Structure formats: structure tokens, C-alpha cells
């Protein structure tokens, strides 16, 4: 990663420029981490979970 910082008159970093590929990679990683955290919370809360097979069966079954 090669960030370029925006600095104000006092020399404080107030912004950053990133290559769009680096930015998108950071967003994807953040989304993955968020998904993991949500899944862990649900497991701790002892909520009912469903397998992919159960969901597919429910969606594809004509009742």
C-alpha cells in the first residue's frame, strides 16, 4: 500500500489519497471482517442457523 497524506498548515495529517485498487481492497477486507464479526455474534447469541442446503431446499421447494 502506498498512501499519500494530505497535511494541513500545522503539519497534521488530515486526509489520505489511495490508489483505487488499494481502496477497493480495503473496503472488501472491511466487509469480510464485518461479516465474520456478525456471524460470531449470532453464534454467541445461540441463534438458529441454517445450512446452505437448508436454505436452497426452502427456496426451491414448491409448496
N, C-alpha and C positions, 0 to 999 in steps of 0.2 A: 504494500500500500504506500502511496506517495502523496500524502495530503499537502496542500498549500494553505497556509494560515493567513487570515486577514487580521491585521494588527491595527489597533487604534493609536491615537496620538500619544497615549501614555505607555505604549508598548505592550498592552494587554491583548491577548488573543480573543477576538470577538466573533470569528467565523472561520469556515474552512471550505476549501474547494476540493472536490474529489472527482476523479475520472468517473464517468457514468457507469462503467463496468464495476468499479470498486463500490460505488454507491449501491447498485443493484445487488451485489453480492452481500453487502452488509444488511440490506433490507431482507433478503432471503434468509440469512442466518438468524436475524432477529425474529422473523416469523417462525422459523423452526424451533427456536428456544421458547417462544411463547406457546407454541403448540405442546411442547414437552411439559412445560410448567402447568398448563391447563389439564393435561392428561394425568399428571401426578396428583394434582388437587382432587380430581374426580376419583382416583383410586383410593386416596386417603379418606375421602368422604364416604367410601363404600357404596358409591352409586352403582346401579346396574349397568353393566357394559354389554355390548353386543359385538359378536364377531362379524367380519365382512360377509361370511357365508349366511349368517342370520339376516343381515340387512338385505342382501341380494335376494334371498328367499322371500322376505316380506314384500319387497318391491315388485318382484317378478311374478308373484302368485296372483292369479285372477280369482278373486272371491266376490 
